Amino acid sequence: MKILFLNGPNLNLLGQREPEIYGSLTLAQIEAKVRKHAAKLGAEVDFRQSNSEGELVSWIQQARGSFDLIVLNAAAYTHTSIALRDAISAVGIPTIEIHLSNVYRREEFRHRSMIAPVCKGVISGFGANSYLLALEAAVNDTRK
Ligand code: DQA
């Protein structure tokens, strides 16, 4: 199974960015955890980050035929991006929306996700473990 992990804007700042909300691990450290766990589960992963909405859209489009599932932390674009939502719908690759923080405990503008309605499910609030839980969900999904 091949899983594409996509990370949106400002997630390159993890480690120094509001650690009380997002934790103290850097994105590279989270990636290392994901790769280690994926190896145990026999899954292949690609792990990318971009601050650009267009680049994320292009990566989703290009995933068709190469990946079985996308795990997407779209960061702030979660709450605004019709383009990302349309890309997910267009490629038809099962996608899991994830967040480090519990967006429902935060500001009201974070309660709305443009992408959740076209995702298989949402994992929010478990810090770096949100990434590992998504990996487990992807590998263990019995509805496939
Ligand atoms: C986030 C939550 C978003 O609301 C926020 O804009 C982020 C990170 C999270 O992982 O908790 O940048 O996606």
Residues whose N, C-alpha, C, O or C-beta is under 5 A from the ligand:
A	BS01	DQA	P9 A75 A76 I98 H99 L100 S101 R110
